[in-house]
Amino acid sequence: SETKLLVRNVPFQATSKEIESLFKTFGELRSVRMPKKSSARTSSSSSKNQHRGFVFVDFTNKTDAQKAYDSLKASTHLYGRRLVLEWAAEDENLDDLRLKIAQLSDDNHTIKRGKVMLEDLE
């Protein structure tokens, strides 16, 4: 999408209001969507309303979205975590995103495992 950003690595204590105030300085927002974890998976009551660590920020026009992306993509931190910005795919839904994140973490795990094996050889 030309107006929708996907923001990953969002700290769990961050609220949609905080995300909204960070991005609305660049222009009018159509929506800020912060998918929640399903309560079936979480056991403690404190994490019942916890979001999944990513947010969709949709601007009303692509100029503002581009301004926000260019300004925030390099090094924007919230609660000590660096936000990772990318353009959201037009039809990207939650299942596609879960799969993408799972693949990224699998790749990361393989890289880390390979590094340990190399150190063992030295």
Secondary structure, DSSP 8 states (H G I E B T S, - for coil): --SEEEEES--TT--HHHHHHHHGGGS-EEEEE--B--TTT--SGGGTT-B-SEEEEEESSHHHHHHHHHHHSSS-EETTEE-EEEE--TT--HHHHHHHHHHHHHHHHHHHHHHHHHHHH-
